[in-house]
Amino acid sequence: LDALQAALEALVAVAPDAARMVDLRFFAGLSVEAAADVMAISPRSAARLWAFARAWLFDRLTATRNGSM
């Protein structure tokens, strides 16, 4: 959980909108469409943010697990 928290904090610094999407999707349980409404962006933009955030967090957590960070 510490690695996840660190990765989320780093994501906020790199891409705050993507971090907000993670908050809405993962922690609030919203769909991509509902998160798009909350963020006042198009569903397509929301889907791109969600895809970016997932890939970024995966890379960060994988690197942390492998000792690269």
Steps between C-alpha positions, in 0.01 A plus 500: 500500500792733562615456141150574372476814713839620377403429139172691537682797653747497211214483250345811657825686433529373142138497386247637750202436271599135465536474877152650542368238257654225716332649806163509329525157338678297766406666826157646415401211273378717215482386141710674238189683381405613852856611572497696174188681617658582837816629331301684231690328217390279213469125558773449239739728691409321822574164340842627386579631850395168654713301253799728562462480879474120500806461277702755697415341834572152367843609375577680826390212722680243285820703514465536878445127543803423285716743697547748216364797695 
